[in-house]
Amino acid sequence: MLKKVKRHSLKKHTEKKLTERDVSQRNSPLKYLGFLVDETFFDDFEMFYDFGKELGLQRKDVKFFTFVETRRKIPSLQQNQITNKEFTWRGEIHSPNAQEFLDFPFDVLIGFYKGNHEFLSAMVAQSIAKFKIGFKGTDERLFDLLLTVDLQKPDAFKSEVKKYLKILKKI
């Protein structure tokens, strides 16, 4: 019952954030790149830093935040991770690290997950990123650009994102 209430609240919270979004800075050039990642789907984080380097960014200008359904028993030093337990039943996030990530003014934020993911979608909606890239099958209202790429093929993903960033004159 509580899970249903939490998911309903997440949807309401996402809807509210979508109406409040500021799109006036959407065309700014790329200086900071962020990734929101479903960790059950992808866990090669070094690839994100390499991709940022290919785009002409320094390692400090590329940040990522991951979501896992439940935290593993193994101790982790990873601070850029959130679980479903850190979302209140009202859809609010109780993680200072996640809030700091979402309040950072990324020029491009990439939602690196497939399908309808309530928790990551809520985070994308709450992010103040200027331009948001997602993948086919996600909520179209959250993103400025949707790509049809197999996320298991990093080279295809990189080339598609680069192609569109050049077309949009972000790089």
Buried (B, 14 or more C-beta within 10 A) or exposed (E): EEEEEBBEBBBEBBEEBBEEBEEEEBEBEBBBBBBBBBBEBBEEBEBBBBBBEEBEBEEEBBBBBBBBEEBEEEEEEEEBBBBBEBBEBEBBBEBEBBBEBBEBBBBBBBBBBBEEBBBBBBBBBBBBBBBBBBBEEBBEEBBBBBBEBEBEEBEEBBEBBBEBBEEBEBB
